[in-house]
């Protein structure tokens, strides 16, 4: 009986990893199909305007999430009353997203005058006007994806991810054929986001009791718990967006359009490569949520195996980037973006450390260590901003890569140490 249970558990974990991996593959494939099309169809200048705006939009997306999505995932994963917890989470998500939509709608167009409109980015003001709706829809897309991870419905996550990135790719390219302008891409994102939101709203009631969900919507106690845990996570979100996008944004302010374009290509290749690593642990870390004295050794051994697999995958990808990265960029994106290959090699330390820290950080969130982790993430913010400001004006994209690598080192060191300490001394909450 015990052997059968272990086999079933093993099959579940393998299945989760496969579905999670497929989701990441779909995301990468459709993202790069679209991105390559943007780069070739728009040309360097218009493509640079899009990636500059999208770096700002990505920051707005993550700020709009405000830690609610990850906090909801953790609470739903641990809750015995999932419908109540889901109802409370969706209510909180709606309120926060609506407030952030209004804030972005008010300040974004005025901000565009300060950061590049009308020169060198002639479409920036209109793009910033569309950004509020993009952020609103993105926050819900990520909300549902995090929930599916929390309840370990990785097949559903795979379906949602496929629909999301296929829709982004399809609608943005269709709109670009109508008008070759970065605003067409932004409108395509909005249409795709609306369809994903409608799909999720119609899908949830098929499995969960609507009456219990509505009870959860009125449950202020659960909402307070989710919001309280979201506060430190919001800080890590701020650090994450600075780590991922501040370099591109500052290049757009202080560098050339060529530097913005090539750096964005290299950074996106590295960032999307992390999806492979995320696929390894997305389907497994949630199962480590409840650690007790009785199952401590089992959970520790399981984490070690996931960590080993994560590191091996990261090393293989690093080798592939070293051998084929520059050639692949020249073939796919074109010779005008060839220098992105050099930036890609400079960003490999960041890629490896990001894969390592993300696995450890995700585990720490699930066991209730998000607050301390969030405090350490402030080092990412301070170091990245300071080094970008110092290095980008003189060294351009190379300076941005150096700043990105350096900023993640202290935080990664903390995450690794904290997990090691927990497992060595059995320090459980």
C-alpha positions as CSV (number, residue, x, y, z in Angstrom):
1,X,0.0,0.0,0.0
2,X,2.8,2.4,1.0
3,X,4.7,1.5,-2.2
4,X,1.7,2.3,-4.3
5,X,1.2,5.6,-2.6
6,X,4.9,6.5,-3.2
7,X,4.6,5.6,-6.9
8,X,1.4,7.7,-7.2
9,X,3.2,10.6,-5.6
10,X,6.2,10.2,-7.9
11,X,3.9,10.1,-10.9
12,X,2.2,13.2,-9.8
13,X,5.4,15.1,-9.4
14,X,6.7,13.9,-12.8
15,X,3.4,14.9,-14.4
16,X,3.6,18.4,-12.7
17,X,7.1,18.9,-14.0
18,X,6.1,17.9,-17.6
19,X,3.0,20.2,-17.6
20,X,5.0,23.0,-16.1
21,X,7.8,22.5,-18.7
22,X,5.4,22.5,-21.6
23,X,3.9,25.8,-20.3
24,X,7.4,27.4,-20.2
25,X,8.1,26.0,-23.7
26,X,4.9,27.5,-25.1
27,X,5.8,30.9,-23.4
28,X,9.3,30.9,-24.8
29,X,8.4,29.8,-28.4
30,X,5.5,32.3,-28.9
31,X,7.4,35.1,-27.1
32,X,10.4,34.8,-29.4
33,X,8.4,34.4,-32.5
34,X,6.7,37.6,-31.7
35,X,9.8,39.4,-30.6
36,X,11.8,38.4,-33.7
37,X,8.9,39.7,-35.8
38,X,8.9,43.0,-34.0
39,X,12.6,43.5,-34.4
40,X,12.7,42.7,-38.1
41,X,9.4,44.3,-39.1
42,X,9.8,47.5,-37.1
43,X,13.6,48.1,-37.5
44,X,16.0,49.2,-34.9
45,X,14.5,52.6,-34.0
46,X,10.9,51.5,-33.6
47,X,11.9,48.3,-32.0
48,X,14.0,50.2,-29.5
49,X,10.9,52.4,-28.7
50,X,8.8,49.3,-28.0
51,X,11.4,47.6,-25.7
52,X,12.0,50.9,-23.9
53,X,8.2,51.3,-23.3
54,X,7.8,47.6,-22.4
55,X,10.5,47.9,-19.7
56,X,8.4,50.6,-18.2
57,X,5.2,48.6,-18.7
58,X,6.8,45.5,-17.1
59,X,7.6,47.6,-14.0
60,X,4.0,48.8,-14.0
61,X,2.8,45.2,-14.3
62,X,4.7,44.0,-11.3
63,X,3.8,47.0,-9.2
64,X,0.2,46.4,-10.0
65,X,0.5,42.8,-8.7
66,X,1.6,44.2,-5.4
67,X,2.5,40.8,-4.0
68,X,-1.2,39.8,-4.0
69,X,-0.8,37.0,-6.5
70,X,2.0,35.1,-4.7
71,X,0.4,35.6,-1.3
72,X,-2.9,34.2,-2.8
73,X,-1.0,31.2,-4.1
74,X,0.5,30.4,-0.7
75,X,-2.8,30.8,1.2
76,X,-4.8,28.8,-1.3
77,X,-2.1,26.0,-1.3
78,X,-2.4,25.8,2.5
79,X,-6.1,26.4,3.0
80,X,-8.6,23.6,3.7
81,X,-11.4,25.9,2.4
82,X,-10.1,26.8,-1.0
83,X,-13.3,28.3,-2.4
84,X,-13.4,30.8,0.5
85,X,-9.8,31.6,0.1
86,X,-10.1,32.0,-3.7
87,X,-13.1,34.3,-3.3
88,X,-11.3,36.5,-0.8
89,X,-8.2,36.6,-3.1
90,X,-10.2,37.5,-6.2
91,X,-11.9,40.4,-4.4
92,X,-8.6,41.7,-3.1
93,X,-7.1,41.4,-6.6
94,X,-10.0,43.3,-8.2
95,X,-9.7,46.2,-5.7
96,X,-5.9,46.5,-5.9
97,X,-5.9,46.2,-9.7
98,X,-8.6,48.9,-10.1
99,X,-6.8,51.3,-7.9
100,X,-3.5,50.8,-9.7
101,X,-5.3,51.2,-13.1
102,X,-6.5,54.6,-12.0
103,X,-3.1,55.7,-10.7
104,X,-1.4,54.6,-13.9
105,X,-4.0,56.3,-16.0
106,X,-3.5,59.6,-14.2
107,X,0.3,59.7,-14.0
108,X,1.6,57.7,-17.0
109,X,0.9,60.2,-19.9
110,X,2.3,63.1,-17.9
111,X,5.4,61.0,-17.1
112,X,6.0,60.4,-20.8
113,X,7.0,64.0,-21.3
114,X,9.8,63.6,-18.8
115,X,11.3,60.4,-20.2
116,X,11.5,60.7,-24.0
117,X,8.3,62.1,-25.6
118,X,8.2,63.4,-28.3
119,X,11.9,62.8,-29.0
120,X,13.4,60.2,-29.3
121,X,10.2,58.2,-28.7
122,X,7.3,59.8,-30.7
123,X,4.7,57.2,-29.8
124,X,5.5,57.0,-26.0
125,X,2.6,59.2,-24.8
126,X,0.0,57.0,-26.5
127,X,1.7,53.9,-25.3
128,X,1.8,55.1,-21.7
129,X,-1.9,55.9,-22.0
130,X,-2.6,52.2,-23.0
131,X,-0.3,50.9,-20.2
132,X,-3.0,51.1,-17.5
133,X,-5.2,48.6,-19.2
134,X,-2.3,46.4,-20.0
135,X,-1.3,46.3,-16.3
136,X,-4.8,45.7,-15.1
137,X,-5.2,42.7,-17.4
138,X,-1.7,41.3,-16.7
139,X,-2.4,41.3,-12.9
140,X,-5.4,39.0,-13.4
141,X,-3.5,36.7,-15.9
142,X,-0.7,36.2,-13.4
143,X,-3.3,35.9,-10.5
144,X,-4.9,32.9,-12.1
145,X,-1.6,31.3,-13.1
146,X,-0.3,31.6,-9.5
147,X,-3.5,30.0,-8.2
148,X,-3.2,27.0,-10.5
149,X,0.4,26.6,-9.2
150,X,-0.9,26.8,-5.6
151,X,-3.5,24.1,-6.1
152,X,-1.1,22.1,-8.2
153,X,-3.3,22.1,-11.3
154,X,-0.3,22.3,-13.7
155,X,-2.3,21.0,-16.7
156,X,-4.6,24.0,-16.3
157,X,-1.5,26.3,-16.0
158,X,-0.1,24.9,-19.2
159,X,-3.4,25.6,-21.1
160,X,-3.6,29.2,-19.7
161,X,0.1,29.9,-20.6
162,X,-0.4,28.5,-24.1
163,X,-3.5,30.7,-24.7
164,X,-1.8,33.7,-23.2
165,X,1.4,33.7,-25.3
166,X,-0.3,32.5,-28.4
167,X,-2.8,35.3,-28.1
168,X,-0.1,37.9,-27.5
169,X,1.8,36.6,-30.6
170,X,-1.3,36.4,-32.8
171,X,-3.0,39.7,-32.0
172,X,0.2,41.8,-31.9
173,X,1.3,40.5,-35.3
174,X,-2.1,41.0,-36.8
175,X,-2.3,44.6,-35.5
176,X,1.2,45.3,-36.8
177,X,0.1,44.3,-40.3
178,X,-2.6,46.9,-40.0
179,X,-0.2,49.5,-38.8
180,X,3.6,49.1,-38.4
181,X,3.8,51.0,-35.1
182,X,4.7,50.0,-31.5
183,X,1.2,51.0,-30.4
184,X,-0.2,48.1,-32.4
185,X,1.7,45.7,-30.2
186,X,0.2,47.3,-27.0
187,X,-3.3,47.1,-28.4
188,X,-2.7,43.4,-29.2
189,X,-1.7,42.8,-25.6
190,X,-4.9,44.3,-24.4
191,X,-7.1,42.2,-26.7
192,X,-5.2,39.0,-25.6
193,X,-5.5,40.0,-21.9
194,X,-9.3,40.5,-22.2
195,X,-9.8,37.0,-23.8
196,X,-7.6,35.4,-21.1
197,X,-9.6,37.1,-18.3
198,X,-12.9,36.0,-19.8
199,X,-11.6,32.4,-20.2
200,X,-10.6,32.2,-16.5
201,X,-13.8,33.7,-15.2
202,X,-15.8,31.1,-17.1
203,X,-13.5,28.2,-16.2
204,X,-13.3,28.6,-12.4
205,X,-17.0,27.9,-11.6
206,X,-16.9,24.6,-13.5
207,X,-14.9,23.1,-10.7
208,X,-15.5,25.2,-7.6
209,X,-18.7,26.0,-5.8
210,X,-19.8,29.5,-6.7
211,X,-21.7,30.1,-3.5
212,X,-18.6,29.3,-1.4
213,X,-16.6,31.6,-3.6
214,X,-19.1,34.5,-3.0
215,X,-18.9,33.8,0.7
216,X,-15.1,34.2,0.5
217,X,-15.5,37.5,-1.4
218,X,-17.2,38.8,1.8
219,X,-14.6,37.3,4.2
220,X,-12.6,40.3,5.3
221,X,-10.5,38.1,7.7
222,X,-9.0,36.0,4.9
223,X,-8.5,39.1,2.8
224,X,-6.5,40.8,5.6
225,X,-4.3,37.7,6.0
226,X,-3.6,37.6,2.2
227,X,-2.9,41.3,2.2
228,X,-0.6,41.2,5.3
229,X,1.5,38.5,3.7
230,X,1.6,40.3,0.4
231,X,3.3,43.4,1.9
232,X,6.8,41.9,2.1
233,X,6.2,40.2,-1.2
234,X,5.5,43.5,-2.8
235,X,8.9,44.7,-1.7
236,X,10.5,41.7,-3.5
237,X,8.4,42.5,-6.5
238,X,9.9,46.0,-6.5
239,X,13.4,44.5,-6.4
240,X,12.5,42.0,-9.1
241,X,11.3,44.7,-11.5
242,X,14.3,46.8,-10.9
243,X,16.6,43.8,-11.5
244,X,14.7,42.8,-14.7
245,X,13.8,46.2,-16.3
246,X,15.6,49.1,-14.7
247,X,18.7,48.5,-16.8
248,X,16.8,48.6,-20.1
249,X,14.9,51.7,-18.9
250,X,18.1,53.6,-18.0
251,X,19.7,52.6,-21.3
252,X,16.7,54.2,-22.9
253,X,17.4,57.4,-21.0
254,X,21.2,57.6,-21.2
255,X,22.1,55.3,-24.1
256,X,21.4,54.9,-27.8
257,X,18.6,53.1,-29.5
258,X,21.0,50.5,-30.8
259,X,22.2,49.8,-27.2
260,X,18.6,49.5,-26.0
261,X,17.7,47.0,-28.8
262,X,20.7,44.7,-28.4
263,X,20.6,44.7,-24.6
264,X,16.9,43.9,-24.6
265,X,17.4,40.9,-26.9
266,X,20.2,39.5,-24.7
267,X,18.3,40.2,-21.5
268,X,15.2,38.6,-22.8
269,X,17.0,35.5,-24.0
270,X,18.5,35.1,-20.5
271,X,15.2,35.9,-18.8
272,X,13.2,33.4,-20.9
273,X,15.8,30.7,-20.4
274,X,15.0,30.8,-16.7
275,X,11.6,29.4,-17.7
276,X,13.3,26.0,-18.2
277,X,14.5,26.1,-14.6
278,X,11.2,27.4,-13.3
279,X,9.5,24.4,-15.0
280,X,11.6,22.1,-12.9
281,X,10.5,23.5,-9.6
282,X,7.2,25.1,-10.2
283,X,5.5,21.7,-10.1
284,X,7.4,20.5,-7.0
285,X,8.1,23.3,-4.6
286,X,4.3,23.6,-3.8
287,X,4.4,20.0,-2.5
288,X,7.0,21.1,0.1
289,X,4.6,23.5,1.7
290,X,3.9,21.6,4.9
291,X,7.1,20.4,6.5
292,X,6.8,18.6,9.9
293,X,9.2,16.8,12.1
294,X,7.9,13.5,10.8
295,X,8.5,14.2,7.1
296,X,11.5,16.6,7.5
297,X,14.1,14.2,6.0
298,X,11.9,13.3,3.1
299,X,11.3,17.0,2.2
300,X,14.9,17.8,2.6
301,X,16.0,15.1,0.2
302,X,13.4,16.1,-2.2
303,X,14.5,19.7,-2.2
304,X,18.1,18.6,-2.8
305,X,17.1,16.6,-5.8
306,X,15.2,19.5,-7.3
307,X,18.1,21.8,-6.6
308,X,20.6,19.4,-8.3
309,X,18.3,19.2,-11.4
310,X,17.9,23.0,-11.4
311,X,21.7,23.5,-11.3
312,X,22.4,21.0,-14.1
313,X,19.8,22.6,-16.3
314,X,21.3,26.0,-15.7
315,X,24.8,24.8,-16.6
316,X,23.7,23.1,-19.8
317,X,21.9,26.3,-20.9
318,X,25.0,28.4,-20.1
319,X,27.1,26.1,-22.3
320,X,24.6,26.3,-25.1
321,X,24.6,30.1,-24.9
322,X,28.4,30.2,-25.0
323,X,28.6,27.9,-28.1
324,X,25.6,29.0,-30.1
325,X,24.2,32.2,-28.6
326,X,25.9,34.8,-30.9
327,X,25.4,32.8,-34.1
328,X,21.7,32.2,-33.3
329,X,21.1,35.9,-32.7
330,X,22.7,36.8,-36.0
331,X,20.6,34.2,-37.9
332,X,17.3,34.9,-36.2
333,X,17.3,38.6,-35.4
334,X,19.7,39.7,-38.2
335,X,23.2,41.2,-38.4
336,X,22.2,44.6,-37.2
337,X,21.6,43.0,-33.7
338,X,24.7,40.8,-33.7
339,X,26.4,42.7,-30.8
340,X,23.6,41.3,-28.5
341,X,25.7,38.1,-28.5
342,X,28.5,39.7,-26.6
343,X,26.0,41.1,-24.0
344,X,24.4,37.6,-23.7
345,X,27.8,36.2,-22.6
346,X,28.2,39.0,-20.0
347,X,24.8,38.2,-18.5
348,X,25.4,34.5,-17.9
349,X,26.5,35.0,-14.3
350,X,23.2,36.8,-13.7
351,X,21.3,33.9,-15.3
352,X,22.8,31.3,-13.2
353,X,22.4,33.2,-9.9
354,X,18.9,34.2,-10.8
355,X,17.9,30.5,-11.4
356,X,19.5,29.5,-8.1
357,X,18.0,32.3,-6.0
358,X,14.5,31.9,-7.5
359,X,14.3,28.3,-6.5
360,X,15.5,29.0,-3.0
361,X,13.3,32.1,-2.7
362,X,10.2,30.3,-3.8
363,X,10.7,27.7,-1.2
364,X,11.2,30.3,1.5
365,X,8.0,32.0,0.5
366,X,6.0,28.8,0.9
367,X,7.4,28.1,4.4
368,X,6.7,31.7,5.7
369,X,10.1,33.3,5.3
370,X,9.0,36.0,2.8
371,X,9.4,38.9,5.2
372,X,13.2,38.4,5.9
373,X,13.8,37.6,2.2
374,X,12.1,40.8,1.2
375,X,14.4,42.8,3.5
376,X,17.4,41.3,1.8
377,X,15.9,42.0,-1.6
378,X,16.4,45.7,-0.9
379,X,20.1,45.1,-1.6
380,X,19.2,44.3,-5.2
381,X,17.4,47.6,-5.5
382,X,20.2,49.7,-4.1
383,X,23.1,48.1,-5.9
384,X,21.3,47.9,-9.2
385,X,20.2,51.5,-9.2
386,X,23.6,52.8,-8.1
387,X,25.6,50.8,-10.5
388,X,23.3,51.5,-13.5
389,X,23.5,55.2,-12.8
390,X,27.3,55.0,-12.5
391,X,28.1,52.6,-15.4
392,X,25.5,53.1,-18.2
393,X,26.5,56.7,-19.2
394,X,30.1,55.6,-19.8
395,X,29.8,51.9,-20.8
396,X,26.3,51.6,-22.2
397,X,25.0,48.0,-22.5
398,X,28.2,46.6,-21.0
399,X,27.8,48.7,-17.9
400,X,24.1,47.6,-17.6
401,X,25.2,43.9,-17.7
402,X,27.9,44.4,-15.0
403,X,25.3,46.2,-12.8
404,X,22.8,43.4,-13.2
405,X,25.4,40.7,-12.4
406,X,26.7,42.5,-9.3
407,X,23.3,43.4,-7.8
408,X,22.0,39.8,-7.4
409,X,25.1,38.4,-5.6
410,X,24.3,39.4,-1.9
411,X,20.6,38.3,-2.2
412,X,21.5,34.9,-3.7
413,X,24.0,34.4,-0.9
414,X,21.3,35.1,1.7
415,X,18.7,32.8,0.1
416,X,21.1,29.9,-0.1
417,X,22.3,30.4,3.4
418,X,18.8,30.6,4.9
419,X,17.6,27.4,3.2
420,X,20.8,25.7,4.3
421,X,20.3,26.9,7.9
422,X,16.7,25.6,7.9
423,X,17.6,22.2,6.7
424,X,20.7,21.8,8.9
425,X,19.1,22.9,12.2
426,X,15.5,22.0,11.4
427,X,14.3,25.6,12.0
428,X,10.6,25.4,11.1
429,X,7.9,28.0,11.7
